[in-house]
Amino acid sequence: MKTKTRQGLLRFPLSLLYGGNYYYIERVKALERAVAKKPRRLQLDLTGGGEIPDDWALLIRSILNQRSPGTQLITNARSSLRNGSVLVWLLGDRRLIREDAGIFFRRANLGGDDAVPSWKDFEKNSSEADPDEIDHAKVLELINEFLPVNEFIGKPVEMPLLRQFGLVENEKLDQFLASAFGPTPADGEKMADTSKEIPAKPSSTSVQK
């Protein structure tokens, strides 16, 4: 299911489930079709109590990376995010997150104490490599391009800490959402949203530790 407003925004709901392989198979196909339309703005609405499995998150990333340069990606977290869901959310050119939501990602179980383990070495040298854990290590490596994984791993990160790291703007986004992402006047409804905008971070090196 997806909706398109008169302002050129294509909204793409993506549920966060426990498991749900069949669901993600169908949504990935739909996302490929949505990206192929080259919308001016594509908004992923992430909602639910589960998470996007790491392998699916990596696939979604590859699809989104193929979008037209003229398509602005907005990722809107309407629920708290875990693991692969965090990566998908970070891919947005604009990132929105509910005021009382947060993020969390666990350590990859590849042995050792590194927060971001070398999955390439593990995959090459281990005869007992767990594909799921290797995928999770890849997700952490990609998250580390945006956020300092060493600081965040294994603990919930909520709005106060995100603000402390300078990742959340203090200005309320209600007016922006109403004008840019809300229903058109013809819809006869007013959208209420307490989301905050997260400015994109190109690299973890830009974060003060």
C-alpha positions as CSV (number, residue, x, y, z in Angstrom):
1,M,0.0,0.0,0.0
2,K,1.3,3.4,-0.9
3,T,-0.2,6.9,-1.2
4,K,0.7,9.9,-3.2
5,T,-0.1,13.5,-2.3
6,R,-0.7,16.4,-4.7
7,Q,2.7,17.8,-3.6
8,G,4.6,15.0,-5.4
9,L,5.2,13.0,-2.2
10,L,5.1,9.2,-2.5
11,R,4.5,7.7,0.9
12,F,5.6,4.1,1.3
13,P,4.5,2.3,4.6
14,L,6.9,-0.3,5.8
15,S,5.9,-2.3,8.9
16,L,8.5,-3.5,11.5
17,L,7.7,-7.1,12.1
18,Y,9.2,-10.1,14.0
19,G,10.0,-12.4,11.1
20,G,7.6,-11.7,8.3
21,N,9.7,-12.9,5.4
22,Y,6.7,-13.1,3.0
23,Y,5.7,-9.5,3.9
24,Y,9.2,-8.2,3.2
25,I,9.3,-10.1,-0.1
26,E,6.2,-8.3,-1.2
27,R,7.3,-4.9,0.1
28,V,10.7,-5.1,-1.6
29,K,9.0,-5.7,-4.9
30,A,6.7,-2.8,-4.3
31,L,9.6,-0.6,-3.2
32,E,11.4,-1.4,-6.5
33,R,8.4,-0.3,-8.4
34,A,8.1,2.9,-6.3
35,V,11.8,3.8,-6.9
36,A,11.4,3.1,-10.6
37,K,8.7,5.8,-10.8
38,K,11.3,8.4,-9.9
39,P,9.1,10.4,-7.5
40,R,10.3,13.9,-6.4
41,R,10.0,12.7,-2.8
42,L,9.8,9.2,-1.4
43,Q,8.8,8.8,2.2
44,L,9.3,5.5,4.1
45,D,7.0,5.4,7.1
46,L,8.5,2.9,9.6
47,T,5.9,1.6,12.1
48,G,5.6,-1.4,14.3
49,G,7.0,-3.2,17.4
50,G,9.4,-5.5,15.5
51,E,12.4,-4.8,13.3
52,I,13.6,-5.2,9.7
53,P,15.9,-8.3,9.5
54,D,19.4,-7.4,8.7
55,D,19.5,-9.2,5.3
56,W,16.3,-7.4,4.2
57,A,17.7,-4.1,5.5
58,L,20.8,-4.6,3.3
59,L,18.6,-5.4,0.3
60,I,16.4,-2.3,0.9
61,R,19.6,-0.2,1.1
62,S,20.7,-1.5,-2.3
63,I,17.4,-0.6,-3.8
64,L,17.3,2.8,-2.3
65,N,20.8,3.5,-3.5
66,Q,19.6,3.0,-7.0
67,R,17.0,5.8,-6.8
68,S,17.1,8.7,-9.2
69,P,19.3,11.6,-8.1
70,G,16.2,13.7,-8.3
71,T,14.3,11.7,-5.7
72,Q,14.6,12.9,-2.1
73,L,14.3,10.1,0.4
74,I,12.5,10.9,3.7
75,T,12.6,8.2,6.4
76,N,9.9,8.7,9.1
77,A,10.2,6.5,12.2
78,R,6.8,6.4,13.9
79,S,8.1,3.7,16.2
80,S,11.3,2.9,18.0
81,L,13.9,1.3,15.8
82,R,16.2,-1.8,16.3
83,N,19.2,-3.1,14.3
84,G,18.5,-3.3,10.6
85,S,15.6,-0.8,10.9
86,V,18.1,1.8,12.2
87,L,20.1,1.4,9.0
88,V,17.1,1.9,6.8
89,W,16.1,5.0,8.7
90,L,19.6,6.5,8.5
91,L,19.6,6.3,4.7
92,G,17.1,9.2,4.5
93,D,18.1,12.5,3.0
94,R,15.7,13.8,5.7
95,R,15.0,11.8,8.8
96,L,12.0,12.1,11.1
97,I,11.5,10.3,14.3
98,R,8.6,10.3,16.9
99,E,9.4,12.5,19.9
100,D,9.3,9.6,22.4
101,A,10.9,7.0,20.1
102,G,14.5,5.8,20.2
103,I,17.0,3.5,18.5
104,F,18.9,0.4,19.6
105,F,21.3,-2.0,18.0
106,R,23.1,-5.0,19.6
107,R,26.6,-6.2,19.2
108,A,27.3,-8.8,16.5
109,N,28.1,-12.2,17.9
110,L,31.3,-12.9,16.0
111,G,33.6,-13.2,18.9
112,G,36.0,-10.6,20.3
113,D,35.2,-7.3,21.9
114,D,35.1,-5.0,18.9
115,A,31.8,-3.1,18.6
116,V,32.2,-3.2,14.8
117,P,33.8,-6.6,14.1
118,S,35.6,-7.4,10.9
119,W,33.0,-9.5,9.2
120,K,35.2,-10.0,6.2
121,D,38.0,-11.7,8.2
122,F,35.4,-13.7,10.1
123,E,33.7,-14.9,6.9
124,K,37.0,-15.8,5.4
125,N,38.6,-17.6,8.3
126,S,35.8,-19.2,10.2
127,S,34.2,-22.6,9.1
128,E,31.3,-21.9,11.5
129,A,30.3,-18.5,10.2
130,D,26.7,-17.6,11.1
131,P,25.2,-15.8,8.1
132,D,22.8,-13.9,10.2
133,E,25.6,-12.6,12.5
134,I,27.7,-11.7,9.4
135,D,24.7,-9.7,8.0
136,H,24.4,-8.0,11.4
137,A,28.1,-7.1,11.4
138,K,27.6,-5.6,7.9
139,V,24.7,-3.5,9.2
140,L,26.7,-2.2,12.1
141,E,29.6,-1.3,9.8
142,L,27.2,0.7,7.7
143,I,25.5,2.3,10.7
144,N,29.0,3.3,11.8
145,E,29.2,5.6,8.8
146,F,26.5,7.7,10.3
147,L,26.6,7.2,14.1
148,P,29.4,6.3,16.5
149,V,28.5,2.6,17.1
150,N,31.1,2.3,19.9
151,E,29.1,4.9,21.8
152,F,25.6,3.6,21.1
153,I,25.8,-0.2,20.9
154,G,23.9,-2.3,23.4
155,K,21.9,0.5,25.0
156,P,18.7,2.3,24.2
157,V,19.3,5.7,22.6
158,E,16.5,8.2,23.2
159,M,15.9,11.8,22.3
160,P,18.0,13.4,25.1
161,L,21.1,11.4,24.1
162,L,20.4,12.1,20.4
163,R,20.3,15.8,21.2
164,Q,23.5,15.5,23.2
165,F,25.2,14.1,20.2
166,G,23.8,17.0,18.1
167,L,21.7,14.7,15.9
168,V,18.3,16.3,16.6
169,E,17.3,19.9,15.8
170,N,15.5,21.7,18.6
171,E,12.9,23.4,16.3
172,K,9.5,21.7,16.1
173,L,8.6,20.2,12.8
174,D,4.8,20.5,13.0
175,Q,4.6,23.4,10.6
176,F,7.1,21.8,8.2
177,L,5.2,18.5,8.2
178,A,1.8,20.2,7.7
179,S,3.1,22.1,4.6
180,A,5.3,19.5,3.0
181,F,4.0,16.1,4.0
182,G,0.5,16.5,5.3
183,P,-2.7,15.8,3.3
184,T,-3.7,18.3,0.8
185,P,-6.6,20.7,1.6
186,A,-8.9,18.6,-0.5
187,D,-8.4,15.7,1.9
188,G,-10.2,17.7,4.5
189,E,-8.0,16.4,7.3
190,K,-5.2,17.9,9.3
191,M,-2.2,15.8,10.1
192,A,-0.8,15.9,13.6
193,D,2.8,14.6,14.0
194,T,5.3,15.1,16.8
195,S,8.3,13.9,14.8
196,K,11.6,15.6,14.8
197,E,13.9,16.0,11.9
198,I,17.3,14.4,12.0
199,P,19.9,16.1,9.8
200,A,21.8,13.7,7.6
201,K,25.3,12.8,8.8
202,P,27.7,11.8,6.0
203,S,30.2,10.2,8.3
204,S,30.8,9.2,11.9
205,T,34.0,11.3,11.8
206,S,31.9,14.4,11.9
207,V,30.5,13.5,15.3
208,Q,32.4,14.9,18.3
209,K,33.4,12.1,20.6
